[in-house]
Amino acid sequence: MWNIMQALSGLDASFLFLETNKIPMHIGGVAILEGSLSFDSFQQFLEERIHCVPRLTEKLITSPLNVDRPHWRYDEDFDINLHLHRTALPRPGGWSELRYLASKVFSLKLDRDRPLWEFTFVEGIDNIPQVPQGSVALISKIHHSAFDGKSGAQLMSMLFDVSPKPRKVPQPGERKKEKLPGTISMLTQGAFNLASRTTRLPGLLWETGKATVKTSYIAKVHGIDMPTLPFTAPPTRFNDIAGPQRIWDSSILDLTRVKAIRKAVKDATLNDVVLAICAGGLRRYLLEKNELPEKPLVAMVPVSTRSNEQQEDMGNQVTAMYIQLATNEADPIKRLETIHINTVIGKLYHEAIDAESLMGFAEVIPFGLAGVAARYYSRANIAKKHNPIFNLIITNVPGPQIPLYMAGHKLHVNMGTAPIIDGMGLIMPVFSYNGTISISATSATNLMPDMNVFVRYVREAANELEAAALVALSETPASEPIAKNTTDEADDIGRPGGESS
């Protein structure tokens, strides 16, 4: 029956119509597991638990003529072997080889005829400092239409344990067979759904009007600057047309020391510090290329709209803030101060606006029409013809601060990736885990061919900001950097400061 299948939300569906052969729309990352976990043990472990995340065994069913959004339905032909790949790094098995492989994997889009995920099991990790020899990596790809950062983190928590001994999971229940509705039934239901959604438009326009009045009131009565608006960001090299080849890299920082930087600016948050570190790396990268705009770069920062009751829900439930990154400020402490003020203003306006109402506009857009518009935008290179909506995305996903284990093997570090699109060719997922914080970056080779240089500048921006914070607090500078200044090849991704996990 039609109502047994679950329809995608408007936001989830947007990641489908934005996707092309050169713009894959998956999230995922690179996780390094200590010890010699065998591929057979990993596959058995996954087979025993995959039923705990039903989305991993569901595929998309499209509506005739794309009159309605796709639905999730259990894949009767599901075969886990089609979603698992096994490979080994070439010698010497270091960070350079791993990041190259991850970039290749992230460049390929997922097959929509199957459940939308893949894991690549990587052996031969023998030459990454502070990572035990013989460890393995897991490169994951999961379509963004199925998960956002929050639900993706919940997925990882289902796959990992808090002790080396794997916990017992409930046995899979008997699944009722679903009869796929006929073409006429799907077309009729789709047309009804479309007509029903359009009735929400007057209410959405009313809520948008109220939000506009609220923001004007805050600006005039309280004397607070208006928040950064879309299409006000300056153009940069990564706001061009993205090529098909992805390039990925990551830096690892000591979370305790990153948190300590907050004390240099009153009421600053960890997120403010992360944004300031990213801003420092961006400023130096563009400055050395003579491409630093006079106006500050603007980051889109996703904000979860999940209620406590929605924490276990799959799919995407986010809205956004636009934050100026003060890349026009040379002093790292002043840059942090400015970013803190900008985030406070952004949060103030964000709280004044009904985020769920704004997200509702995605619900009334016809899926087929949106897909045609997105493809035309890409083919016509329209991203070249207007100012960037924003320059980049920085998304911060907090993780557990205790060791996690998969099939008895400790998770050493977890690093993220997320999709880029034409006009927005840089995204920086930030993951915290067990005393570390990873700041990763994904772009296209035609936009940022020297990604390793940029990631090194991010690490050095963290060192610079910590040193400035210690001076501001009149404390003795740390004997070890918050992140190691490694070679351009970024061969050391271990915990900064010389500690080992």
Buried (B, 14 or more C-beta within 10 A) or exposed (E): EBEBBBBBBBBBBBBBBBBBEBBBBBBBBBBBBBBBBEBEBBBEBBEBBBBEBBBBBBBBBBBBEBBBBBBBBBBEEBEBEBBBBBBBBEEEBBBBBBBBBBBBBBBBBBEBEBBBBBBBBBBBBBBBBBBBEBBBBBBBBBBBBBBBBBBBBBBBEBBBBEEEEBEEEEEEEEEEEBEBBEEEEBBBBBBEBBEEBEEBEEEBEEBBEBBEEBBEEBBEEEEBEEBBEEEBBBBBBBBBBBBBBBBBBBBBBBBEBBBBBBEBBEEBBBBBBBBBBBBBBBBBBBEEEEEBBEEBBBBBBBBBBBEEEEEEBBBBBBBBBBBBBBBBBEEBBEBBBBBBBBBBBBBBBBEBBBBEBBBBBBBBBBBBEBBEEBBEBBEEEEBEEEEBBBBBBBBBBBBBEEBBBBBBBBBBBBBBBBBBBBBBBBBBBBBBBBBBBBBBBBBBBBBBEBBBBBBBBBBBBBBBBBBBBBEBEEEEEBEEBBBBEBEEEBBBBBBBBEEEB
